[in-house]
């Protein structure tokens, strides 16, 4: 099989589980948690490292910002054999009772983006794979890392739904805050719904950088480094658990 057009990868380049950060530089940060890793492709915003963790091959591919860019990576990764897709990212907390920084396992997403409307009819669910969520929660417990689980509001317009906005974001977000949605970000609806449609597992784990209702409540750079590291550790152990589930080990 020829290498995929955008990610420039072939089946031999990747593991069954691929982690999907948005930030290009974060791909290397995640790969540094592997037992071994090497850069196998770099094209546009898609940097991919592959390596070993506890005897299984795993990979990380950066996707850039937003669902449209993530969808390109997902489509091409699935074509070359990816079975488990785990987004490791950040977002803005919408509920005041959650810690900042905090780690969230996303169980489903409000599809406020435009990309999923091109793929699916209205009402198509963006739901995380059950076994993925179960493995994430079990891994967090094994590692003694506190996590919360719930929904993400996925949307496209960063400056119309973040603490950097000049708009009244709380008025925009009020329906989702009142409904109990935990965090705002941009990619979960794409990752979860597209994974479901392509018959692979999809999961999302996020570190919160701040709280939309209290902009002064923001994580420090040091706190975010640790939160991303913890989310990565959970994701790696999740990959091991899914490998054992699939291969009967």
Secondary structure, 3 states (H helix, E strand, C coil): CCCCCCCCCCHHHCCCEEEECCCHHHHHHHHCCCCEEEEEEEECCEEEEEEEECCEEEEEECCCCCHHHHHHHHHHHHHCCCCEEEEEEEEEECCCCCCCCCEEEEEEEEEECCHHHHHCCCCCCCECCHHHHHHHHHHHHHCCCCCEEEEEEEECCHHHCCCCCCCCHHHHHHHHHHCCCCEEECCHHHHHHHHHHCCCEEEEEEEEEEECCEEEEECCHHHHHHHHHHHHHHHHHHHHHHHHHHHCC
